[in-house]
């Protein structure tokens, strides 16, 4: 980013971000890190994925957008060579000497920003100074809105600014990926940090995960809103079930590539190959591969629709994607299904599906602008009838990537 756009970014207002959240982060930073210098404040969005469900680790294209809710990060310089982290969401403040950073994860939330500091150090060599960080914001954790990529990309952006480094958004994305994969030890796909780091307001990101080419597709915010409904369901086994899907897809690809040797990933296997090799796959692998290969086509169709100014095609494909995630990929749950079923019969809804990995978490809906209240009320009512409680419902606009905020 050049210095003019940095300056512009610095004063940009964030529609979805209440001022008191920013003030709270500044206050907490001052109270919990009284010996640090003057604070600066940064924001990094969360993300929702509209199409390309479970395609990133299969080498397909995905269609996420950043949302105007996310992580607020206060950072202040230190002269004692330490990095310190505190959070409004998690207990326990953490302090580390920059000269002796832990080699292994600590098993706490601080591993994410710590992994970023380590990755930034290996990029730049030596740290110009220490820093205190405080994390706050308004992104629900564990809802499938990518709070970890938001924290990681946001910390990388804040640290680069604090240390006066001129890094490109893609550098920040790589720092975030290496922190999560190599330090925290999560086998995450590439979608989340790219969605957060490369986001452009009013647009969806089209990201080809096989070669990381990307472009922006406009989302008409005069006409459309993104509504997210969080089931509140958090499944302990989500991480291991996610890893199991990654493994099943790897296994299906090993078998199918024999008949299509030029394919470099499961997303490149054709439906013809899959049909011809059906007998080589067991039932489970056949269902997973069918989801992936059909989702590649649905995601292409959605892109065409958007380029032709027909967002209703995207909506239809989202509904088809959900049916496939439920029946073939088996990552849905009754609460997510209830939300999608309720929305499908509701005026103003173009489409919707579970977002993120699934196994609980949230659904994303593409709706007509102006129908937010009606759709939100209908979703709550339908959910309450079935489960005797209400989901959290929030409306988002497609937001830009990390920015510095005025304080
Ligand atoms: C999780 C992962 C992403 C992606 C989605 C499924 O959110 O973090 O990389 O695989 O699941 O589309």
Boltz pocket constraint, residues with backbone or C-beta under 6 A from the ligand:
constraints:
  - pocket:
      binder: B
      contacts: [[A, 49], [A, 52], [A, 53], [A, 54], [A, 55], [A, 56], [A, 57], [A, 144], [A, 188], [A, 189], [A, 190], [A, 191], [A, 192], [A, 356], [A, 357], [A, 358]]
      max_distance: 6.0
